[in-house]
């Protein structure tokens, strides 16, 4: 009790002290530090700062933990005009503020069709029925007693970059490319659950169904289901976040995010696809001739330079780090090339960090910038030899009414002041 | 510790050398070893017939899953005005930016296609399945089977697929209804129609003429202000 009181007194003093010093600190804060110049002293170094003199927060101030208050702009954002209802909407991962390959759980983009279902895991049930020997019901406890796996996978909405088919529209890779995240999932291979129920030989498709108010449902070919599909209850070491399907979701590696049914409550086995709303009216690709591709499940190889980008302009001449993400639903990323001159000349970027199957990779190019205009692009090549196409090459095949699966090469124009803009080039 | 550090180094080295099999196989193999159960686990319990009936409401294009029931265009019209028109409009024309359900015929090749139930959806079963599971928005699964038949019939009528307001849709005549755009869908053919995107030896130098900016996001300027996100507590 005595300790608490003294800490509060100190905090009050810290507040008063900070107010008095604020003016002086600001006046000295802009110090040129170019090589060769004589550096002037910074008060930040010569004066004892509050955070070194006074006690900081005790251990239980944030029992779960929150990011630094100085990172308050690192958040998901939505595009208000994009959807009519927040319960059936999407927001975007701030790719330009992140690094490495793992997306923090609280920043993974959200897409719901009927809001976030709030389900007590003790009340959650998963049913398997249809063309099986024995229809079964599992509790979360049942599922957590099954053999478990850990895998790092990207989840990309098929509509990621969908607003860019007709041309540059949004300034920021958060909005042009932010319908993706990459986390480590913990769960059970779907095959384990299907083996418990016993699939009949004529079971060729599964229907996955959510427990949310949209009753989200999608059809999934049995070959994929038996290959690498997981039923996950954890991501990044913690339980799934509610907005990511707590307590249980489907993980369909490399395939469009809409198939990754959240709040998963039922799996039905059948001999043909169901043609649900999400696989006929949505998530089909309308081509210029009026015909539409369906069952375009795989996400093609794609990449984006996250820094610099419109929300993360270049701030310094001299040494800089270009950074970005690349991924492929067909396998691993084999190589990423970067161009600074709009695709005339390319250099191979350095990939750093783990390279997993159907996971993003992080790439870097360390470069010097003298203030010249740059047209920055990146292109991914995957383990099947597929190379990310230019936007124009993609439009030649798909037209501009496609909405989904836009994996064309992005161009960022960096102006002489470092300001960066989403542009189309020709 | 040193073991995992070495593994990471190998993964990175394999990547830089262009051999992508090693890291991919490593992640998959780890899964296979752990995932192999020894016979049945004996987990879960049998689902009862009543439980399956409560949840198994899905309907397929061949009519599998259709419940016994019926509803006319006229009945559907009344229901639609009461429960659906506030979002979808009296004639399915949409209110504000809520989904348009009718019209759009002949627009699929146009610059701005209207993809409605009538102009785009290939299967009527999708309408029934979706209304039954998710509509009305915010009050899902509140409609009876007869009401879903009636609403489906009214949507057909709004799209001129049935013309008579006394038309009754039921589980027996349901699969006889063919949707106008049914023939326009084909299976994913990217591996053949986009074969030219597989290119292991792309150009690296002097690959194209000097590019010019032809479009700018700034000229459209619809990007939300980056600083105006939700407040963080």
HADDOCK unambig.tbl for C-alpha pairs under 7 A between the chains (distance, minus, plus):
assign (segid A and resid 72 and name CA) (segid B and resid 232 and name CA) 6.30 0.50 0.50
assign (segid A and resid 73 and name CA) (segid B and resid 227 and name CA) 6.78 0.50 0.50
assign (segid A and resid 77 and name CA) (segid B and resid 229 and name CA) 5.89 0.50 0.50
assign (segid A and resid 79 and name CA) (segid B and resid 224 and name CA) 6.19 0.50 0.50
assign (segid A and resid 84 and name CA) (segid B and resid 97 and name CA) 5.90 0.50 0.50
assign (segid A and resid 84 and name CA) (segid B and resid 98 and name CA) 6.49 0.50 0.50
assign (segid A and resid 134 and name CA) (segid B and resid 46 and name CA) 6.76 0.50 0.50
assign (segid A and resid 135 and name CA) (segid B and resid 46 and name CA) 5.82 0.50 0.50
assign (segid A and resid 135 and name CA) (segid B and resid 47 and name CA) 5.36 0.50 0.50
assign (segid A and resid 136 and name CA) (segid B and resid 44 and name CA) 6.01 0.50 0.50
assign (segid A and resid 136 and name CA) (segid B and resid 45 and name CA) 5.36 0.50 0.50
assign (segid A and resid 136 and name CA) (segid B and resid 46 and name CA) 4.52 0.50 0.50
assign (segid A and resid 136 and name CA) (segid B and resid 47 and name CA) 4.79 0.50 0.50
assign (segid A and resid 137 and name CA) (segid B and resid 44 and name CA) 5.44 0.50 0.50
assign (segid A and resid 137 and name CA) (segid B and resid 45 and name CA) 5.36 0.50 0.50
assign (segid A and resid 137 and name CA) (segid B and resid 46 and name CA) 6.14 0.50 0.50
assign (segid A and resid 137 and name CA) (segid B and resid 47 and name CA) 5.39 0.50 0.50
assign (segid A and resid 138 and name CA) (segid B and resid 44 and name CA) 4.51 0.50 0.50
assign (segid A and resid 138 and name CA) (segid B and resid 45 and name CA) 6.67 0.50 0.50
assign (segid A and resid 142 and name CA) (segid B and resid 43 and name CA) 5.85 0.50 0.50
assign (segid A and resid 142 and name CA) (segid B and resid 44 and name CA) 6.06 0.50 0.50
assign (segid A and resid 147 and name CA) (segid B and resid 34 and name CA) 6.50 0.50 0.50
assign (segid A and resid 147 and name CA) (segid B and resid 35 and name CA) 5.62 0.50 0.50
assign (segid A and resid 148 and name CA) (segid B and resid 34 and name CA) 6.83 0.50 0.50
assign (segid A and resid 148 and name CA) (segid B and resid 35 and name CA) 6.56 0.50 0.50
assign (segid A and resid 149 and name CA) (segid B and resid 31 and name CA) 5.64 0.50 0.50
assign (segid A and resid 149 and name CA) (segid B and resid 34 and name CA) 6.70 0.50 0.50
assign (segid A and resid 149 and name CA) (segid B and resid 35 and name CA) 6.86 0.50 0.50
assign (segid A and resid 167 and name CA) (segid B and resid 215 and name CA) 6.65 0.50 0.50
assign (segid A and resid 168 and name CA) (segid B and resid 215 and name CA) 6.26 0.50 0.50
assign (segid A and resid 168 and name CA) (segid B and resid 216 and name CA) 5.67 0.50 0.50
assign (segid A and resid 168 and name CA) (segid B and resid 217 and name CA) 4.72 0.50 0.50
assign (segid A and resid 169 and name CA) (segid B and resid 217 and name CA) 4.37 0.50 0.50
assign (segid A and resid 169 and name CA) (segid B and resid 220 and name CA) 6.16 0.50 0.50
assign (segid A and resid 169 and name CA) (segid B and resid 222 and name CA) 6.93 0.50 0.50
assign (segid A and resid 170 and name CA) (segid B and resid 217 and name CA) 5.46 0.50 0.50
assign (segid A and resid 170 and name CA) (segid B and resid 222 and name CA) 6.35 0.50 0.50
assign (segid A and resid 170 and name CA) (segid B and resid 223 and name CA) 5.02 0.50 0.50
assign (segid A and resid 171 and name CA) (segid B and resid 217 and name CA) 5.89 0.50 0.50
assign (segid A and resid 171 and name CA) (segid B and resid 223 and name CA) 5.70 0.50 0.50
assign (segid A and resid 189 and name CA) (segid B and resid 35 and name CA) 6.65 0.50 0.50
assign (segid A and resid 196 and name CA) (segid B and resid 40 and name CA) 5.78 0.50 0.50
assign (segid A and resid 196 and name CA) (segid B and resid 41 and name CA) 6.86 0.50 0.50
assign (segid A and resid 213 and name CA) (segid B and resid 134 and name CA) 6.20 0.50 0.50
assign (segid A and resid 213 and name CA) (segid B and resid 140 and name CA) 6.00 0.50 0.50
assign (segid A and resid 214 and name CA) (segid B and resid 133 and name CA) 6.70 0.50 0.50
assign (segid A and resid 214 and name CA) (segid B and resid 134 and name CA) 4.65 0.50 0.50
assign (segid A and resid 215 and name CA) (segid B and resid 133 and name CA) 5.67 0.50 0.50
assign (segid A and resid 215 and name CA) (segid B and resid 134 and name CA) 6.06 0.50 0.50
assign (segid A and resid 274 and name CA) (segid B and resid 60 and name CA) 4.93 0.50 0.50
assign (segid A and resid 274 and name CA) (segid B and resid 61 and name CA) 6.88 0.50 0.50
assign (segid A and resid 275 and name CA) (segid B and resid 60 and name CA) 6.86 0.50 0.50
assign (segid A and resid 275 and name CA) (segid B and resid 126 and name CA) 6.38 0.50 0.50
assign (segid A and resid 276 and name CA) (segid B and resid 126 and name CA) 5.28 0.50 0.50
assign (segid A and resid 277 and name CA) (segid B and resid 126 and name CA) 5.55 0.50 0.50
assign (segid A and resid 277 and name CA) (segid B and resid 130 and name CA) 6.37 0.50 0.50
assign (segid A and resid 280 and name CA) (segid B and resid 121 and name CA) 6.17 0.50 0.50
assign (segid A and resid 280 and name CA) (segid B and resid 122 and name CA) 6.84 0.50 0.50
assign (segid A and resid 281 and name CA) (segid B and resid 120 and name CA) 6.78 0.50 0.50
assign (segid A and resid 281 and name CA) (segid B and resid 121 and name CA) 5.45 0.50 0.50
assign (segid A and resid 288 and name CA) (segid B and resid 109 and name CA) 5.68 0.50 0.50
assign (segid A and resid 289 and name CA) (segid B and resid 109 and name CA) 5.75 0.50 0.50
assign (segid A and resid 290 and name CA) (segid B and resid 108 and name CA) 4.96 0.50 0.50
assign (segid A and resid 290 and name CA) (segid B and resid 109 and name CA) 4.72 0.50 0.50
assign (segid A and resid 291 and name CA) (segid B and resid 184 and name CA) 4.69 0.50 0.50
assign (segid A and resid 291 and name CA) (segid B and resid 185 and name CA) 5.92 0.50 0.50
assign (segid A and resid 292 and name CA) (segid B and resid 184 and name CA) 6.07 0.50 0.50
assign (segid A and resid 292 and name CA) (segid B and resid 185 and name CA) 4.80 0.50 0.50
assign (segid A and resid 292 and name CA) (segid B and resid 186 and name CA) 6.35 0.50 0.50
assign (segid A and resid 293 and name CA) (segid B and resid 185 and name CA) 5.74 0.50 0.50
assign (segid A and resid 293 and name CA) (segid B and resid 186 and name CA) 5.14 0.50 0.50
assign (segid A and resid 293 and name CA) (segid B and resid 187 and name CA) 5.69 0.50 0.50
assign (segid A and resid 293 and name CA) (segid B and resid 188 and name CA) 5.46 0.50 0.50
assign (segid A and resid 294 and name CA) (segid B and resid 185 and name CA) 6.33 0.50 0.50
assign (segid A and resid 294 and name CA) (segid B and resid 186 and name CA) 5.97 0.50 0.50
assign (segid A and resid 294 and name CA) (segid B and resid 187 and name CA) 5.26 0.50 0.50
assign (segid A and resid 294 and name CA) (segid B and resid 188 and name CA) 5.79 0.50 0.50
assign (segid A and resid 295 and name CA) (segid B and resid 187 and name CA) 6.21 0.50 0.50
assign (segid A and resid 295 and name CA) (segid B and resid 188 and name CA) 5.87 0.50 0.50
assign (segid A and resid 296 and name CA) (segid B and resid 188 and name CA) 5.21 0.50 0.50
assign (segid A and resid 332 and name CA) (segid B and resid 20 and name CA) 6.46 0.50 0.50
assign (segid A and resid 332 and name CA) (segid B and resid 24 and name CA) 6.52 0.50 0.50
assign (segid A and resid 334 and name CA) (segid B and resid 15 and name CA) 6.30 0.50 0.50
assign (segid A and resid 334 and name CA) (segid B and resid 18 and name CA) 5.99 0.50 0.50
assign (segid A and resid 334 and name CA) (segid B and resid 20 and name CA) 6.01 0.50 0.50
assign (segid A and resid 342 and name CA) (segid B and resid 211 and name CA) 6.04 0.50 0.50
assign (segid A and resid 343 and name CA) (segid B and resid 207 and name CA) 6.87 0.50 0.50
assign (segid A and resid 343 and name CA) (segid B and resid 208 and name CA) 6.98 0.50 0.50
assign (segid A and resid 344 and name CA) (segid B and resid 205 and name CA) 6.39 0.50 0.50
assign (segid A and resid 344 and name CA) (segid B and resid 206 and name CA) 5.04 0.50 0.50
assign (segid A and resid 344 and name CA) (segid B and resid 207 and name CA) 4.72 0.50 0.50
assign (segid A and resid 344 and name CA) (segid B and resid 208 and name CA) 5.09 0.50 0.50
assign (segid A and resid 344 and name CA) (segid B and resid 209 and name CA) 6.86 0.50 0.50
assign (segid A and resid 344 and name CA) (segid B and resid 210 and name CA) 6.92 0.50 0.50
assign (segid A and resid 345 and name CA) (segid B and resid 204 and name CA) 5.46 0.50 0.50
assign (segid A and resid 345 and name CA) (segid B and resid 205 and name CA) 4.53 0.50 0.50
assign (segid A and resid 345 and name CA) (segid B and resid 206 and name CA) 5.60 0.50 0.50
assign (segid A and resid 345 and name CA) (segid B and resid 207 and name CA) 6.32 0.50 0.50
assign (segid A and resid 346 and name CA) (segid B and resid 204 and name CA) 4.85 0.50 0.50
assign (segid A and resid 346 and name CA) (segid B and resid 205 and name CA) 6.44 0.50 0.50
assign (segid A and resid 347 and name CA) (segid B and resid 204 and name CA) 6.97 0.50 0.50
assign (segid A and resid 352 and name CA) (segid B and resid 12 and name CA) 6.84 0.50 0.50
assign (segid A and resid 353 and name CA) (segid B and resid 12 and name CA) 6.86 0.50 0.50
assign (segid A and resid 354 and name CA) (segid B and resid 8 and name CA) 6.45 0.50 0.50
assign (segid A and resid 354 and name CA) (segid B and resid 11 and name CA) 6.46 0.50 0.50
assign (segid A and resid 354 and name CA) (segid B and resid 12 and name CA) 6.59 0.50 0.50
assign (segid A and resid 355 and name CA) (segid B and resid 11 and name CA) 6.51 0.50 0.50
assign (segid A and resid 355 and name CA) (segid B and resid 12 and name CA) 6.98 0.50 0.50
assign (segid A and resid 355 and name CA) (segid B and resid 23 and name CA) 6.19 0.50 0.50
assign (segid A and resid 356 and name CA) (segid B and resid 23 and name CA) 5.77 0.50 0.50
assign (segid A and resid 356 and name CA) (segid B and resid 24 and name CA) 5.51 0.50 0.50
assign (segid A and resid 356 and name CA) (segid B and resid 27 and name CA) 6.55 0.50 0.50
assign (segid A and resid 357 and name CA) (segid B and resid 24 and name CA) 4.58 0.50 0.50
assign (segid A and resid 357 and name CA) (segid B and resid 27 and name CA) 6.82 0.50 0.50
assign (segid A and resid 383 and name CA) (segid B and resid 20 and name CA) 6.09 0.50 0.50
assign (segid A and resid 385 and name CA) (segid B and resid 198 and name CA) 5.29 0.50 0.50
assign (segid A and resid 385 and name CA) (segid B and resid 199 and name CA) 5.89 0.50 0.50
assign (segid A and resid 385 and name CA) (segid B and resid 200 and name CA) 5.05 0.50 0.50
assign (segid A and resid 386 and name CA) (segid B and resid 197 and name CA) 5.79 0.50 0.50
assign (segid A and resid 386 and name CA) (segid B and resid 198 and name CA) 3.94 0.50 0.50
assign (segid A and resid 386 and name CA) (segid B and resid 199 and name CA) 6.00 0.50 0.50
assign (segid A and resid 387 and name CA) (segid B and resid 197 and name CA) 5.64 0.50 0.50
assign (segid A and resid 387 and name CA) (segid B and resid 198 and name CA) 5.55 0.50 0.50
assign (segid A and resid 387 and name CA) (segid B and resid 199 and name CA) 5.74 0.50 0.50
assign (segid A and resid 389 and name CA) (segid B and resid 197 and name CA) 6.27 0.50 0.50
assign (segid A and resid 421 and name CA) (segid B and resid 217 and name CA) 6.99 0.50 0.50
assign (segid A and resid 422 and name CA) (segid B and resid 216 and name CA) 6.19 0.50 0.50
assign (segid A and resid 422 and name CA) (segid B and resid 217 and name CA) 5.46 0.50 0.50
assign (segid A and resid 423 and name CA) (segid B and resid 213 and name CA) 6.51 0.50 0.50
assign (segid A and resid 423 and name CA) (segid B and resid 215 and name CA) 5.46 0.50 0.50
assign (segid A and resid 423 and name CA) (segid B and resid 216 and name CA) 4.51 0.50 0.50
assign (segid A and resid 423 and name CA) (segid B and resid 217 and name CA) 6.12 0.50 0.50
assign (segid A and resid 424 and name CA) (segid B and resid 213 and name CA) 5.81 0.50 0.50
assign (segid A and resid 424 and name CA) (segid B and resid 214 and name CA) 5.39 0.50 0.50
assign (segid A and resid 424 and name CA) (segid B and resid 215 and name CA) 4.71 0.50 0.50
assign (segid A and resid 424 and name CA) (segid B and resid 216 and name CA) 6.37 0.50 0.50
assign (segid A and resid 425 and name CA) (segid B and resid 211 and name CA) 5.98 0.50 0.50
assign (segid A and resid 425 and name CA) (segid B and resid 212 and name CA) 5.31 0.50 0.50
assign (segid A and resid 425 and name CA) (segid B and resid 213 and name CA) 4.35 0.50 0.50
assign (segid A and resid 425 and name CA) (segid B and resid 214 and name CA) 5.02 0.50 0.50
assign (segid A and resid 425 and name CA) (segid B and resid 215 and name CA) 6.82 0.50 0.50
assign (segid A and resid 426 and name CA) (segid B and resid 211 and name CA) 5.62 0.50 0.50
assign (segid A and resid 426 and name CA) (segid B and resid 212 and name CA) 5.44 0.50 0.50
assign (segid A and resid 426 and name CA) (segid B and resid 213 and name CA) 6.40 0.50 0.50
assign (segid A and resid 426 and name CA) (segid B and resid 214 and name CA) 5.90 0.50 0.50
